[in-house]
Amino acid sequence: MNKSYLALAVVLGGAAQQAGAAGFFEDSKATLGLRNFYFNQDNRDGAAPPSKQEEWGQGFILDYKSGYTQGPVGFGVDALGLVGVRLDSGKGTHYNPTSANNSGQLFPTESDGRAVHEYGSLGLTAKVRFSKTEARLGTFLPKLPAVTHNDGRLLPQTFEGAQVTSNEISNLTLTGGKFERAKGRSSTNSDSLSIAGANNAKTGQFSNQFYFAGADYKLGKNLLLQYYYGNLEDFYVQHFVGLQHDWKLPVGLLKTDLRYFNSDSDGKNASASGRAEGYRSSGYWSAGDRDRGEVDNRAWSAKFTYLLDAHELSFGVQRLSGNSDFPVLNQGDGYTAYLITDSQINKFLRAGERTWRASYAYDFAKLGVPGLKASAVYLSGDNIDTNGSDASEWERNLRLDYVVQGGLFKGVGFSYRHATLRSDVATQRSLDENRFYVTYSLPLL
């Protein structure tokens, strides 16, 4: 990382020399996001602690984006400042008594097993633009099929590395880069990357070499074709193809979302000796299988969404095959998988799992209450490979959102999210979870 920081300093210096040029400041934007977040999770079965995790905090997210200096090559600098303040948390409800994990649910952990009073970080990103191509070096909040950041707690997860995005060819976006580290959503530390099965905070194996590349091609206004490649060195190689289509019907709109992932082992994970060192994947293998812990997964899914006025109805199916669970960057402190089954609690990405999902959402603006929305999602997974008979699980998500439309509190958002997970997988406890958000975005520039 030293070379990366040196390069960042050089680019920052170049941008600073030209900062007086028109565009750098004139096109700058800055917002301060305020997020008040209450989290409550009840474990509904089993005797192992904790029976409940409960925390409450206030988050501040400062997002600054500069413009570019003038000239054929433009320079700029972005900054992302994150601060979290503890409002309520106990040693029992934070639940990290020996500090063995990276954090609790919302906050990092002190040496005595209690949540810290506050935490924060500052991420800088240098950027260079030439024609319709942009290169960035620094801190990222990626939203790509190969890697997606998680924003399910008080502050978002961030990644460190470099990325190039090009739109030189009409309707085609090319993306490529390398990420070396990630900072968890409830952490101040930037750690190397891993997957489930190898990500124990004290004894796990990690890599700082994640390469990704992809193409998004718009074929007309209503069809998007995608291909992405991801490679976490010594763990996995992954190929993704996707299709998104909008079909305007005589009555309503039909959206189609098709996805396919093919994931295989790489480097040390591909050898028995490497897996013995800890470069393993989670999943299911029969007793004595020499390939135990090796990445081997295919995942395909299809989701169809019908929109009519204020109504949104969707149905989807997903199938996984292979011995390993679906591989995704996961440091053990929260992650997001680019799957149609990624939900509030569960991901439905276990070896062999077959899942169907259905959802309904309604926008109450049609009834004269703008800003009020409600949704419900149900997911059911079965055929999970385990010892003995196959296992199953289901999850139900309920969500209610409201944004104040006028007056003194215009723009203040409220969101209540409830989730219920029931599973007969031996390593997964059944859970009930409640989240309550109060948010506001304050423009500064």
MIKE-695829 format. One line per 3 residues: number of its first residue (from 1); for each residue x, y, z of N, C-alpha, C. Coordinates in steps of 0.001 Angstrom, whole numbers, plus 500000, padded with zeros to 6 digits. Example, Ala and Ser with C-alpha at 12.3 -4.5 7.8 and 13.67 -1.06 7.14 Angstrom:
1> 513190 494310 507800 512300 495500 507800 513200 496700 507800; 512850 497750 507080 513670 498940 507140 512900 500030 507870
***
This chain:
1> 500808 498790 500000 500000 500000 500000 500844 501264 500000; 502134 501189 500371 502958 502387 500413 503042 503055 499051; 503214 502245 497987 503286 502804 496643 501973 503486 496271
4> 500862 502906 496698 499568 503499 496389 499421 504855 497056; 499830 504938 498330 499720 506212 499028 500672 507249 498436; 501847 506813 497964 502769 507740 497319 502150 508292 496042
7> 501545 507398 495259 500897 507849 494026 499749 508797 494339; 499001 508492 495399 497908 509371 495792 498430 510755 496145; 499538 510809 496867 500104 512099 497248 500542 512892 496022
10> 501125 512199 495033 501568 512881 493815 500383 513496 493080; 499308 512711 492939 498142 513219 492228 497492 514361 492992; 497421 514218 494320 496864 515298 495127 497676 516575 494964
13> 499004 516410 494893 499851 517580 494704 499595 518244 493369; 499445 517426 492320 499162 517984 491006 497838 518713 490981; 496846 518150 491665 495543 518806 491706 495620 520112 492479
16> 496380 520100 493570 496476 521301 494395 497110 522454 493625; 498107 522156 492768 498773 523200 492008 497818 523897 491049; 496797 523157 490606 495871 523730 489640 494520 524067 490268
19> 494464 524021 491594 493176 524157 492266 492503 525487 491975; 493285 526496 491615 492691 527783 491330 491976 527822 490004; 492207 526831 489159 491582 526821 487842 490076 526678 487974
22> 489366 527307 487039 487909 527229 487053 487470 525786 486927; 486467 525425 487660 485928 524077 487596 486211 523267 488836; 487412 523408 489402 487767 522601 490568 486856 522939 491740
25> 486726 524238 492041 485868 524648 493141 484436 524899 492689; 484280 525494 491497 482941 525850 491041 482029 524639 490914; 482589 523508 490541 481787 522298 490359 481817 521378 491577
28> 482397 521856 492669 482462 521031 493875 481090 520907 494530; 480864 519745 495142 479629 519497 495873 479970 518835 497208; 479216 519196 498232 479428 518597 499550 478092 518457 500258
31> 477876 517314 500864 476667 517079 501647 477049 516437 502975; 476274 516733 503996 476440 516100 505301 475214 515234 505552; 475429 513928 505577 474342 513006 505848 474262 512694 507330
34> 473071 512804 507888 472832 512498 509299 471997 511226 509370; 472450 510260 510155 471757 508973 510259 471673 508555 511724; 470470 508602 512271 470224 508111 513624 469650 506706 513492
37> 470282 505724 514152 469973 504328 513865 469850 503525 515153; 468694 502876 515313 468460 501954 516431 468386 500538 515874; 469117 499614 516516 469204 498228 516044 468873 497281 517182
40> 467990 496305 516904 467608 495312 517904 467476 493964 517214; 468184 492955 517735 468130 491607 517162 467953 490592 518283; 466881 489794 518194 466586 488752 519184 466872 487388 518584
43> 467663 486586 519292 467899 485201 518893 466793 484340 519481; 466060 483651 518620 464834 482998 519047 464988 481537 519424; 466152 480937 519213 466313 479536 519597 467751 479294 520031
46> 467974 478180 520704 469311 477837 521172 469648 478528 522480; 470588 477941 523214 470956 478477 524525 472229 479313 524488; 472971 479257 523380 474241 479979 523306 474000 481486 523292
49> 474813 482254 524028 474671 483710 524009 475136 484266 522667; 474680 485484 522304 473779 486331 523078 472320 486027 522766; 471446 486288 523719 470018 486140 523449 469485 487369 522727
52> 470197 488508 522891 469761 489744 522245 470962 490651 522012; 470951 491356 520876 471910 492426 520618 471126 493697 520331; 471526 494782 520998 470762 496024 520898 471710 497208 521037
55> 471695 498119 520042 472550 499306 520089 471857 500466 519382; 472301 501678 519725 471701 502897 519180 472816 503910 518974; 472839 504541 517806 473912 505490 517539 473519 506578 516566
58> 474398 507578 516472 474232 508687 515539 475415 508695 514586; 475121 508664 513292 476168 508673 512287 476206 509981 511522; 477414 510392 511141 477636 511586 510325 478458 511171 509108
61> 477955 511483 507921 478623 511098 506682 478853 512357 505847; 480093 512821 505805 480455 514004 505026 481003 513554 503680; 480316 513925 502613 480682 513492 501265 481036 514719 500428
64> 482329 514879 500135 482801 516012 499329 483313 515505 497987; 482855 516126 496911 483303 515790 495563 483705 517080 494859; 484976 517175 494495 485443 518368 493794 485083 518280 492320
67> 485183 519421 491644 485135 519410 490195 486507 519047 489657; 486741 519328 488382 488031 519038 487755 488698 520332 487306; 490018 520344 487390 490755 521473 486854 490592 521510 485342
70> 490767 522688 484759 490603 522831 483323 491802 522271 482569; 491602 522009 481287 492667 521474 480451 492320 520101 479927; 493128 519571 479011 492869 518236 478445 492803 517154 479516
73> 493641 517308 480556 493633 516373 481679 493176 517130 482915; 492079 516697 483509 491550 517360 484692 491853 516576 485948; 492170 517294 487029 492476 516672 488311 491417 517063 489337
76> 491166 516170 490267 490211 516453 491323 490483 515611 492549; 489781 515940 493628 489937 515236 494901 488564 515065 495538; 488267 513858 495989 487054 513595 496758 487440 513222 498183
79> 486523 513438 499112 486772 513079 500512 485496 512509 501114; 485659 511476 501923 484535 510850 502615 484876 510763 504097; 484195 511574 504898 484418 511577 506340 483293 510856 507055
82> 483632 509899 507906 482640 509086 508611 482864 509181 510119; 481811 509481 510873 481881 509543 512332 480646 508866 512905; 480856 507972 513867 479760 507326 514569 479856 507600 516056
85> 478732 507940 516680 478688 508265 518110 477726 507303 518800; 478196 506686 519872 477355 505752 520628 476347 506519 521471; 475076 506162 521338 474029 506721 522186 473590 505732 523249
88> 473601 504447 522903 473241 503432 523891 473812 502087 523468; 474456 501402 524412 474971 500054 524187 475509 499530 525507; 475222 498282 525817 475766 497656 527014 476703 496532 526635
91> 477520 496100 527585 478472 495029 527287 477750 493761 526861; 476588 493504 527469 475831 492310 527115 475161 492416 525762; 474607 493590 525440 473891 493742 524172 474823 494104 523020
94> 476007 494645 523320 477037 494827 522288 477578 493460 521886; 477771 492639 522853 478214 491250 522785 479452 491014 521930; 480566 491354 522560 481885 490957 522069 482772 490888 523309
97> 482408 490038 524292 482990 490102 525639 484495 489907 525690; 485055 489117 524779 486501 488881 524793 487210 489647 523685; 486466 490511 522978 487003 491281 521848 487557 490370 520757
100> 487006 489154 520645 487487 488199 519643 487017 488565 518243; 485862 489239 518137 485345 489651 516838 485833 491050 516492; 485598 491461 515261 486029 492788 514837 485253 493893 515539
103> 483966 493627 515827 483121 494671 516391 481831 494045 516885; 480951 494904 517447 479586 494503 517718 478752 494774 516479; 477471 495094 516681 476612 495362 515532 476823 496759 514953
106> 477000 497769 515819 477128 499143 515331 478482 499773 515610; 479210 499287 516614 480412 499993 517054 481606 499054 517183; 482821 499589 517010 484021 498815 517354 484032 498508 518848
109> 484927 497604 519244 484957 497123 520620 486220 497571 521339; 486044 498045 522585 487184 498353 523445 487834 497051 523917; 488999 497168 524546 489711 495982 525020 488946 495243 526113
112> 488014 495945 526798 487240 495302 527862 485943 494690 527352; 485753 494675 526031 484564 494062 525463 483374 494987 525328; 483534 496262 525661 482443 497225 525539 482575 498023 524240
115> 481466 498605 523811 481478 499428 522605 482213 500740 522863; 482939 501226 521862 483615 502519 521981 482563 503626 522027; 482960 504791 522536 482030 505921 522618 481842 506586 521261
118> 482896 506645 520457 482785 507182 519110 483900 506605 518251; 483717 506650 516954 484733 506161 516027 484562 506892 514706; 485584 506854 513874 485485 507562 512606 486658 507272 511697
121> 486560 507785 510479 487625 507611 509495 487489 508692 508432; 488574 508916 507709 488588 509856 506594 489196 509161 505391; 488457 509126 504304 488951 508517 503076 489106 509548 501983
124> 490293 509630 501391 490568 510561 500300 490678 509799 498983; 490218 510423 497925 490298 509812 496599 490802 510841 495599; 491931 510551 494980 492441 511385 493894 491836 510892 492590
127> 491492 511827 491710 490867 511432 490447 491452 512246 489297; 491552 511575 488156 492080 512192 486942 491117 511864 485808; 490781 512877 485007 489858 512667 483894 490500 513120 482593
130> 490434 512232 481596 490885 512563 480248 489812 512101 479276; 489283 513052 478504 488195 512742 477591 487035 512150 478394; 486606 510929 478085 485510 510287 478809 486003 509125 479666
133> 487272 509201 480064 487868 508169 480914 488307 508791 482231; 487998 508105 483321 488332 508609 484648 489076 507537 485440; 490175 507946 486089 490941 507059 486966 490852 507591 488389
136> 490656 506679 489345 490539 507054 490753 491458 506192 491602; 492000 506797 492641 492865 506090 493580 492521 506546 494980; 492083 505606 495832 491752 505981 497199 490637 505145 497775
139> 489560 505811 498218 488460 505173 498941 487235 505039 498039; 486577 503870 498111 485461 503583 497209 484258 503027 497968; 483077 503306 497403 481818 502677 497800 481289 501948 496566
142> 481868 500801 496213 481548 500161 494934 480137 499583 494896; 479538 499646 493710 478237 499024 493447 478330 498305 492109; 479045 497193 492104 479293 496417 490899 478915 494957 491147
145> 478597 494197 490102 478317 492775 490307 479475 492021 490957; 480710 492439 490686 481875 491745 491236 482150 492122 492682; 481748 493323 493096 481995 493785 494464 481026 494924 494773
148> 480320 494788 495889 479336 495782 496314 479535 496076 497791; 479587 497360 498162 479784 497698 499570 478489 497482 500349; 478627 497314 501658 477474 497109 502533 477163 498395 503289
151> 475889 498758 503326 475470 499975 504022 474301 499670 504955; 474404 498555 505675 473300 498108 506506 473417 498455 507972; 474344 499327 508338 474499 499704 509742 474599 501225 509863
154> 475307 501707 510882 475365 503142 511144 476169 503875 510079; 477283 503263 509637 478157 503849 508625 478431 502812 507540; 478732 503238 506320 478939 502275 505234 480317 501623 505271
157> 480389 500427 504725 481658 499755 504470 482364 500467 503316; 483698 500587 503382 484459 501217 502306 485592 500297 501859; 486039 500501 500615 487148 499737 500048 488262 500697 499638
160> 489499 500195 499651 490657 500988 499245 491315 500350 498030; 491645 501183 497041 492297 500660 495853 492268 501656 494718; 492193 501137 493491 492213 501973 492296 491190 501451 491300
163> 490630 502372 490508 489617 501987 489529 489662 502935 488342; 489468 502371 487156 489377 503149 485923 488023 502869 485288; 487331 503942 484882 486038 503824 484212 486097 504603 482904
166> 485682 503962 481809 485762 504593 480496 484419 504516 479777; 484030 505663 479186 482814 505742 478370 483142 506273 476973; 484319 505917 476466 484764 506418 475168 483888 505907 474027
169> 483356 504699 474163 482502 504109 473134 481048 504321 473528; 480261 504812 472601 478864 505114 472877 478122 503888 473410; 477381 504085 474491 476541 503058 475119 477330 501955 475817
172> 478663 502076 475872 479491 501053 476506 480301 501668 477647; 480172 501093 478839 480965 501506 479994 481904 500373 480375; 483202 500669 480381 484221 499697 480765 484767 500073 482138
175> 484891 499085 483011 485353 499316 484377 486408 498284 484734; 487464 498717 485399 488488 497786 485857 489245 498373 487025; 489809 497500 487852 490563 498021 488977 491064 496945 489907
178> 491567 497399 491032 492111 496512 492052 491808 497097 493427; 491237 496280 494307 491030 496658 495700 491969 495838 496573; 492535 496500 497578 493503 495840 498451 492989 495623 499866
181> 492131 496522 500335 491677 496436 501720 490236 496934 501810; 489604 496630 502930 488254 497113 503195 488138 497493 504661; 487350 498529 504929 487048 498936 506301 485608 498551 506586
184> 485409 497739 507612 484074 497267 507943 483139 498395 508329; 481852 498124 508241 480833 499137 508527 480827 499549 509996; 481398 498722 510884 481462 499040 512314 482909 498989 512791
187> 483811 499566 511996 485233 499450 512296 485974 500705 511863; 487160 500897 512435 488061 501954 511989 489287 501374 511305; 489383 500042 511262 490553 499381 510684 490307 499000 509235
190> 491313 499190 508398 491273 498707 507026 492005 497372 506981; 491287 496314 506641 491845 494969 506666 491896 494375 505272; 492767 493381 505097 492825 492657 503836 491537 491868 503639
193> 491392 491243 502476 490121 490680 502040 490099 489165 502187; 488891 488618 502391 488758 487183 502575 487357 486747 502172; 487026 485464 502440 485698 484918 502179 485262 484098 503381
196> 483978 483760 503443 483472 482911 504517 484176 481564 504483; 484581 481097 505647 485350 479870 505757 486800 480126 506068; 487263 481374 505795 488669 481715 506028 488831 483045 506747
199> 487721 483669 507190 487793 485060 507640 487781 485239 509152; 488200 484233 509913 488314 484413 511358 489248 485574 511662; 488802 486491 512528 489557 487722 512773 490953 487463 513321
202> 491151 486336 514033 492451 486058 514648 493247 484986 513918; 492573 483987 513356 493293 482846 512775 493056 482679 511280; 492307 483584 510654 491943 483424 509254 493057 483780 508286
205> 492775 483567 507007 493697 483914 505930 493074 485018 505073; 493914 485942 504617 493425 487111 503893 494325 487400 502697; 493802 488180 501764 494544 488563 500567 494326 490050 500309
208> 495343 490722 499802 495179 492133 499435 495267 492324 497921; 494820 491299 497189 494856 491352 495728 493494 490940 495172; 492585 491903 495028 491306 491621 494376 491232 492428 493085
211> 491224 491726 491958 491169 492355 490645 489762 492202 490075; 489292 493233 489405 487963 493165 488804 487938 493956 487501; 487059 493541 486602 486886 494223 485320 485501 493880 484796
214> 484936 494792 484011 483603 494507 483500 483180 495466 482410; 482075 495114 481769 481514 495922 480693 480006 495974 480842; 479448 497186 480690 478002 497400 480668 477653 497988 479305
217> 476823 497285 478555 476483 497734 477200 474978 497935 477086; 474587 499158 476728 473178 499471 476534 472807 499246 475072; 471924 498306 474857 471442 497998 473516 470056 498624 473388
220> 470042 499873 472938 468797 500621 472938 468524 501195 474317; 467320 501738 474500 466975 502384 475758 466563 501402 476844; 466160 500202 476457 465513 499319 477423 466270 498035 477737
223> 467457 497842 477153 468178 496590 477358 469619 496870 477783; 470043 496257 478893 471409 496374 479400 472021 494985 479481; 473190 494807 478842 473942 493557 478899 475200 493784 479728
226> 475565 492807 480579 476698 492977 481484 477598 491748 481493; 478895 492007 481615 479860 490951 481929 480852 491513 482945; 481132 490743 484011 482111 491159 485015 482978 489972 485433
229> 484211 490313 485767 485208 489337 486216 485742 489783 487568; 485886 488838 488493 486475 489139 489789 487435 488042 490200; 488569 488428 490796 489579 487455 491217 490192 487891 492544
232> 489859 487158 493612 490524 487347 494892 491665 486344 494949; 492882 486857 494848 494061 485999 494740 494112 484981 495877; 494362 483722 495511 494470 482588 496427 493121 482122 496971
235> 492022 482660 496430 490701 482217 496877 489797 481819 495711; 489439 482773 494841 488479 482411 493798 488612 483293 492561; 488132 482739 491445 487937 483459 490185 486454 483371 489851
238> 485869 484499 489469 484419 484537 489254 484080 485261 487959; 483156 484676 487187 482645 485292 485965 481148 485540 486141; 480696 486713 485689 479287 487087 485813 478771 487582 484474
241> 477573 487144 484098 476862 487710 482954 475457 488067 483419; 474967 489205 482934 473652 489660 483358 472899 490351 482242; 471593 490385 482389 470712 491052 481427 469603 491753 482197
244> 469378 493037 481866 468270 493792 482439 467456 494392 481297; 466138 494224 481374 465280 494681 480277 464002 495294 480827; 463582 496409 480231 462311 497052 480556 461377 496911 479359
247> 460179 496412 479613 459203 496205 478542 457931 496971 478897; 457679 498037 478134 456485 498835 478369 455285 498130 477764; 454360 497728 478629 453168 497010 478199 452021 497991 477954
250> 450966 497536 477314 449796 498414 477159 449297 498940 478501; 449456 498106 479534 449111 498520 480894 450275 498148 481806; 451035 499130 482247 452129 498872 483176 453465 498631 482489
253> 454452 498260 483303 455828 498039 482851 456349 496745 483459; 457018 495920 482651 457606 494671 483129 459123 494770 483063; 459788 494569 484212 461245 494586 484287 461757 493158 484451
256> 462792 492816 483686 463418 491501 483760 464865 491657 484207; 465296 490813 485154 466663 490850 485684 467190 489413 485727; 468123 489081 484819 468707 487744 484749 470177 487814 485146
259> 470637 486866 485986 472022 486876 486463 472584 485452 486491; 473882 485342 486162 474559 484046 486253 475995 484265 486709; 476417 483518 487737 477782 483547 488251 478404 482159 488116
262> 479667 482118 487703 480444 480881 487683 481720 481137 488476; 481893 480421 489598 483005 480681 490518 483830 479420 490729; 485159 479560 490617 486076 478441 490820 487250 478886 491689
265> 488042 477909 492106 489157 478157 493015 490309 478856 492309; 491166 479500 493114 492347 480184 492597 493494 480028 493585; 494696 479851 493063 495893 479845 493893 495856 478808 494997
268> 496085 479247 496227 496199 478324 497352 494897 477582 497633; 493765 478196 497332 492501 477496 497546 492349 476306 496610; 493078 476307 495494 492978 475216 494518 493818 474006 494907
271> 494647 474116 495945 495506 473001 496348 495161 472538 497754; 495347 471248 498003 495076 470695 499332 495976 471330 500382; 497232 471594 500025 498154 472206 500984 497734 473630 501323
274> 497262 474375 500322 496800 475739 500575 495567 475765 501453; 494642 474845 501197 493444 474790 502036 493800 474384 503459; 494831 473538 503603 495281 473153 504942 495850 474348 505702
277> 496365 475341 504969 496876 476561 505600 495750 477488 506039; 494523 477223 505584 493390 478053 505979 492720 478789 504847; 493183 478605 503606 492558 479260 502449 491361 478419 502003
280> 490316 478426 502823 489167 477553 502626 487893 478358 502397; 486942 477695 501756 485604 478247 501591 484638 477489 502490; 483573 478155 502892 482486 477455 503569 481667 476697 502527
283> 480920 475694 502973 480125 474883 502066 479867 473520 502659; 479580 472537 501803 479327 471181 502282 480056 470178 501396; 480811 469291 502042 481509 468205 501364 481297 466926 502164
286> 481189 465820 501489 481017 464549 502186 482308 464187 502910; 482205 463321 503885 483360 462918 504685 484445 462329 503791; 485674 462774 503997 486799 462257 503239 487005 462882 501876
289> 486176 463844 501501 486314 464493 500190 487615 465296 500157; 488489 464986 499209 489784 465661 499118 489653 467120 498687; 488498 467492 498141 488286 468870 497692 487625 469738 498758
292> 487536 469259 499980 486882 470012 501051 487482 471417 501164; 486608 472427 501148 487039 473808 501284 487358 474505 499974; 487280 473788 498833 487616 474401 497546 486404 475119 496958
295> 486618 476323 496437 485535 477090 495818 485045 476373 494565; 483745 476146 494506 483116 475452 493375 481635 475790 493423; 481213 476817 492670 479837 477275 492790 479342 477889 491488
298> 478107 477567 491138 477387 478224 490062 476085 478764 490634; 475730 479982 490247 474496 480597 490739 473790 481289 489581; 472527 480942 489365 471743 481653 488359 470430 482101 488982
301> 469906 483209 488472 468660 483740 489021 467899 484500 487952; 466603 484618 488189 465722 485396 487319 464696 486095 488197; 464537 487393 487988 463537 488158 488741 462726 489003 487770
304> 461408 488999 487962 460496 489752 487107 459679 490693 487988; 459639 491963 487600 458944 492981 488382 457917 493685 487507; 456691 493737 487997 455606 494404 487266 455212 495669 488018
307> 455214 496809 487305 454866 498092 487900 453621 498649 487230; 452677 499080 488047 451442 499686 487560 451016 500759 488546; 451055 502009 488095 450714 503136 488958 451540 503081 490245
310> 450889 502932 491392 451598 502944 492675 452016 501551 493129; 451717 500532 492332 451974 499150 492735 453262 498618 492106; 453966 497776 492863 455152 497085 492353 455137 495655 492883
313> 455038 494700 491975 454950 493289 492336 456079 492537 491647; 456824 491714 492399 457937 490992 491792 457971 489546 492261; 458560 488713 491410 458760 487298 491732 460095 486871 491148
316> 460855 486066 491911 462159 485629 491434 462518 484246 491934; 463430 483605 491214 463954 482303 491619 465473 482335 491498; 466129 481547 492342 467589 481449 492315 467999 480012 492614
319> 469006 479520 491885 469500 478161 492074 471016 478188 492202; 471539 477485 493213 472978 477345 493411 473369 475885 493259; 474503 475638 492617 475030 474286 492499 476521 474311 492795
322> 477081 473131 493085 478476 473047 493493 478572 472796 494986; 479769 472438 495458 479947 472072 496860 480146 473261 497793; 480655 474366 497274 480933 475503 498154 479761 476469 498182
325> 479730 477290 499232 478797 478408 499253 479211 479417 498181; 478301 480319 497830 478615 481366 496865 479732 482247 497431; 480865 482405 496719 481975 483200 497252 481772 484693 497012
328> 482017 485474 498052 481881 486924 497969 482831 487526 498999; 483360 488709 498730 484264 489363 499674 483568 489528 501019; 484181 488980 502070 483529 488928 503375 484606 488853 504448
331> 484820 489975 505152 485823 490020 506219 485266 489557 507558; 483991 489160 507582 483399 488672 508820 482660 489721 509614; 482527 490942 509071 481836 491998 509812 480800 492699 508943
334> 480118 491932 508099 479056 492482 507267 479473 492623 505821; 478624 492163 504911 478947 492207 503490 477659 492203 502683; 477774 492505 501400 476649 492455 500478 477017 491572 499297
337> 476106 490691 498912 476288 489844 497736 475358 490331 496636; 475856 490382 495401 475041 490847 494278 474131 489703 493818; 473187 489366 494690 472221 488310 494428 470821 488863 494658
340> 469833 488337 493951 468463 488816 494142 467920 488401 495499; 468643 487526 496214 468204 487043 497524 468916 487731 498682; 469763 488711 498401 470434 489447 499471 469381 490262 500221
343> 469103 489902 501473 468008 490517 502208 468504 491099 503526; 467586 491499 504391 467976 492230 505596 468880 491405 506504; 468578 490126 506701 469391 489287 507579 470206 488283 506782
346> 469548 487512 505953 470166 486365 505299 470517 486684 503842; 471346 485809 503236 471750 485973 501837 471227 484854 500943; 470886 483696 501519 470410 482538 500765 471436 482123 499706
349> 472686 481912 500149 473774 481582 499230 474515 480305 499621; 473836 479414 500344 474483 478191 500795 474556 477160 499665; 475496 476241 499797 475712 475217 498775 474422 474452 498492
352> 474053 474382 497214 472882 473632 496789 471556 474329 496987; 471546 475521 497564 470283 476153 497950 469450 476580 496743; 468150 476334 496854 467173 476772 495859 466216 477738 496552
355> 466073 478933 496002 465292 479971 496673 464287 480594 495713; 463109 480871 496234 462173 481714 495505 461813 482904 496391; 461501 484017 495757 461177 485240 496488 459994 485931 495832
358> 459205 486601 496653 458089 487397 496160 458021 488676 496978; 457671 489778 496328 457598 491048 497048 456485 491917 496477; 456033 492838 497337 455023 493812 496929 455351 495145 497582
361> 455237 496228 496818 455489 497568 497347 454398 498506 496859; 454085 499505 497699 453045 500470 497342 453507 501875 497699; 453291 502818 496773 453622 504228 496970 452327 504978 497274
364> 452215 505487 498504 450970 506104 498952 450740 507498 498375; 451665 507984 497542 451427 509263 496876 450152 509205 496046; 449830 508019 495550 448622 507846 494740 447363 508092 495563
367> 447478 507919 496887 446339 508150 497776 446416 509510 498449; 447317 510360 497961 447425 511699 498517 448367 511824 499689; 449251 510820 499890 450237 510890 500974 451631 510743 500360
370> 452128 511771 499681 453459 511670 499066 454541 511485 500122; 455546 510687 499777 456645 510431 500697 456489 509167 501508; 455293 508562 501499 455039 507354 502281 455052 506136 501363
373> 455888 505140 501713 455993 503909 500938 456044 502720 501888; 455513 501596 501435 455533 500369 502225 455872 499197 501319; 456553 498188 501887 456910 497020 501088 456992 495786 501973
376> 456809 494631 501342 456929 493342 502019 457640 492378 501080; 458576 491589 501637 459336 490611 500859 459321 489285 501608; 459135 488204 500873 459207 486867 501465 460151 486020 500628
379> 461084 485323 501301 462035 484440 500627 462007 483073 501294; 462079 482028 500483 462083 480665 501002 463160 479861 500290; 464083 479288 501068 465169 478495 500507 465134 477070 501023
382> 465417 476103 500143 465475 474705 500562 466598 474000 499810; 466688 472681 499982 467700 471858 499311 469124 472217 499737; 469290 472823 500921 470616 473202 501408 471379 471938 501785
385> 472579 471790 501239 473381 470593 501495 473905 470605 502932; 473553 469576 503698 474025 469420 505074 474200 467938 505364; 474771 467627 506519 474824 466237 506961 473403 465745 507208
388> 473082 464576 506702 471730 464068 506847 470824 464651 505784; 469587 464987 506167 468619 465516 505207 468928 466970 504874; 468491 467399 503682 468707 468781 503269 467938 469733 504182
391> 468501 470929 504379 467908 471912 505282 467154 472979 504493; 466373 473779 505221 465610 474861 504601 465598 476069 505531; 465181 477219 504983 465100 478456 505756 464180 479427 505035
394> 463639 480391 505774 462821 481426 505148 463010 482743 505887; 462732 483836 505176 462832 485172 505773 461704 486050 505262; 461193 486881 506166 460152 487855 505814 460642 489245 506205
397> 460598 490183 505260 461004 491570 505499 459801 492491 505323; 459580 493374 506293 458542 494397 506214 459207 495760 506372; 458812 496704 505539 459474 498013 505565 458459 499127 505346
400> 458623 500212 506127 457777 501395 506003 458677 502624 506003; 458550 503464 504960 459390 504654 504811 458521 505893 504638; 458994 506996 505243 458305 508270 505040 459328 509399 505025
403> 459203 510292 504042 460040 511483 503937 459139 512704 504021; 459423 513594 504977 458627 514809 505162 458730 515666 503903; 457592 516108 503395 457547 516788 502102 457628 518308 502182
406> 457405 518893 503344 457427 520353 503433 457569 520826 504860; 457673 522142 505019 457773 522728 506343 459184 522688 506896; 459295 522924 508197 460588 523018 508859 461410 521745 508722
409> 460752 520585 508716 461459 519302 508689 461456 518655 507301; 461301 519467 506271 461300 518946 504907 462589 518169 504626; 462443 516971 504080 463595 516147 503744 464005 515160 504816
412> 463446 515277 506023 463760 514316 507084 463084 512985 506756; 463859 511912 506817 463335 510599 506475 463225 509690 507680; 462173 508877 507701 461962 507878 508743 461817 506517 508066
415> 462460 505504 508617 462370 504169 508035 462332 503126 509150; 461304 502273 509109 461210 501147 510038 461314 499857 509231; 462209 498950 509655 462439 497707 508927 462433 496537 509912
418> 461542 495605 509663 461424 494417 510511 461719 493174 509677; 462484 492248 510252 462809 491011 509548 462671 489829 510491; 462167 488731 509952 462058 487467 510677 462757 486393 509861
421> 463698 485689 510483 464418 484597 509823 464222 483325 510624; 463816 482266 509940 463701 480953 510556 464498 479964 509712; 465357 479185 510369 466255 478285 509649 466488 477025 510466
424> 466594 475877 509772 466983 474658 510468 468413 474248 510117; 469201 475207 509572 470635 474994 509392 471292 475046 510767; 472147 474071 511064 472694 473933 512417 473474 475158 512869
427> 474145 475838 511949 474990 476975 512317 474257 478312 512261; 472961 478308 511940 472200 479547 511801 471071 479594 512822; 471108 480573 513727 470023 480740 514684 468861 481476 514025
430> 467656 481186 514481 466490 481931 514027 466482 483291 514716; 466107 484335 513958 466247 485702 514453 464999 486520 514171; 464745 487483 515052 463812 488580 514801 464616 489868 514912
433> 464440 490765 513956 465269 491971 513934 464432 493200 513621; 464734 494297 514336 464092 495582 514107 465152 496657 513900; 464930 497492 512901 465808 498632 512649 464938 499876 512475
436> 465392 500977 513073 464675 502242 512913 465676 503336 512573; 465433 504028 511456 466325 505085 510977 465603 506433 510989; 466353 507478 511335 465947 508857 511072 467108 509490 510314
439> 466850 509987 509103 467933 510464 508240 467635 511863 507709; 468722 512560 507401 468592 513881 506773 469884 514185 506034; 469765 514764 504849 470929 515138 504053 470968 516656 503927
442> 472061 517251 504405 472206 518709 504424 473209 519144 503362; 472770 519836 502313 473715 520320 501296 474613 521409 501880; 475918 521271 501666 476877 522268 502143 477432 523109 501004
445> 477552 522530 499828 478037 523249 498645 477119 522961 497466
***
